Amino acid sequence: MSAVRIDGLVVELGGRRILDDVTLDVAGGSWVSVVGPNGAGKTTLVRTIAGMVTPNAGRVEVDGVPTHALRARARARLLALVPQVPVIPAGVSVLDYALLGRTPHVGYFGRETAADVRVSETMLAQLGVAELAGRPVETLSGGERQRVVLARALLQAAPIVLLDEPTTALDIGHQQDVLELVEHLRHEHGLTVVSTMHDLTLAGLFADELVLLDRGRVAERGPAEAVLTETHLRDHFGARVSVVQGEDGPIVVPARLPRRQPPDQQEVS
Amino acid sequence: MTATAAAAVTTAPSRLRAPWLAGGILAVVVALVVGVAVGPVGISPVGVVQELLSHVPLLGVRSTLSARDAAIVTELRLPRVVLALLVGALLSVAGASYQGTFRNPLADPYLLGAGAGAGLMVTLVVVSTSTTLGGGDQLVPLAAFVGALGAVAVSYAVGRSAGGVAVVTLILAGVAIASFLTAIQAYLLQRNSDNIREVYTWILGRLTVATWTEVALVLPYFAVAITVLLLHRRVLDVFAVGEEEASTLGIPVARSRLVIVAAASLATAAAVAVSGLIGFVGIIVPHTVRMIAGTSYRVILPLSILFGGAFLVFADLVGRTVIAPAELPIGVVTAFIGAPFFLVVLRTSVRSKQ
């Protein structure tokens, strides 16, 4: 199980500092979820870990190896990314799309072997989408599509999986579905998972540890109970919430300002 | 959602299937025979086949053609048809490769300015040195390559800086660059009116003066460009998910793009050097292949080579028969088919983006 170490990461895009000295350790085999308000730098953090963004300062290490010095192929064997909005090419079948995940294991000029096809079919079956193998990816529903993109990432056989908002555009049932699946696969394959999450309650339910990012800095980190407090959410999100302790962890409940009496009701009384 | 193993077995990954490959080879053979048989002097297809096979050692086939007809076949028509096969293959595979790397269905050697860049450089060489366009001079394809690659690089840079989101941005940049280069070319020609006629017939696209010299000139470029591009067929499939995701999947994107664009530009340059400006082949052929045989470049590239070659032989056949004994430049024929085709692709690609 591989550990990720993020050390003093600084990223500036278009003259704006997006990540400001982010330091973070992710233990091998754990699931760390990054939460934070819009524009806090969550996606940039995941993209920088994935190697899509070159940091201005700082480094990302996997088991002590700095990943930005690696060639794309070696990096793709260590880190697999499920993008927030994956590009779905027109007319490509589920099986062909999943096979793209084998790219770091196929020779540059080579083609997939029968073994690559076999593991891809097995993976699609494990994710419950084997019967969709021949369908074009663009015709799938949101939940099916997310499983197929997940299959592609897992087929990279990388020890670290990065999930950028894996539950966006899914209904609550499919959100749970996908996260349970990630949790299952994490144990089965011994994966280290780093995700960004929009839904705080779900983030707390599934991650071992939460990292609250605000304006490019790590504001809070720790177990869900410590990070998801009414004070933190007010300070960093500007949100009025009450946090209820549920059976599996804290539940974030949005509250609204006290209702004003409608004018006609005032007249009657 | 329970997995049914049976369903998975019936689905196989995309690859070039034997019937399609056979169909492509058949198209080339038919084009070869028909292309050689049709002309002012009628020669029977059977005679053509016998003549062609008589040149293959160890077969023992003997030609039944008269010496005159045999000369027409081997010295006049065959080089022209072979050149059309090579040029059609080069333009089609270049178009498909540009479309794959730029993820742009409208990319075409001519619309990206590669044709105009090559044309300008060739014109420059012709007017400034004693080089002529018929002599198989090695300077011509080299100049064309420099021009083609330079023009594509500028179109790509301009298109990207203007906002790389819209499919049409790159093409607009390419068309603007092409117009600019064509204007310089026109200026050069007006200043050097001695060469104007030769260069103009070449600009319109021609296979009329094709000899074995032209075939020999284009062959090494054909071999290099086709080999490099075919080797990248799986890489082009990975490019379909975009450059960013391709890089997370382990593709060295910048280097791959450079190599593919260079090879496609080399293919374009070689075609331009021997046959002038023949537009739209790079759009018509790959799109037709994509529509009927599949979206994987493992299918598109080899079939574009075969069907592209056959397509250009038939386009040339149309060009030399519709107003016989005069000839319609082949670039006019391909534009006549290609421009409406382009509009259809434009419509569907813009719609699917919305």
Interface residues (C-beta under 8 A of the other chain):
Chain A: A50 G51 M52 R71 A72 R73 A74 R75 A76 R77 L79 A80 L81 P83 P86 V87 I88 P89 A90 G91 V92 S93 L95 D96 L99 L100 G101 T103 P104 V106 Y108 F109 G110 R111 E112 V117 E121 L124 A125 Q126 G128 V129 A130 E131 A133 G134 Q156
Chain B: M1 T2 A3 T4 A5 A7 A8 T10 T11 A12 P13 S14 R15 L231 H232 R234 V235 D237 V238 A240 V241 G242 E244 E245 S247 T248 L249 G250 I251 P252 V253 R290 G294 T295 S296 R298 S352
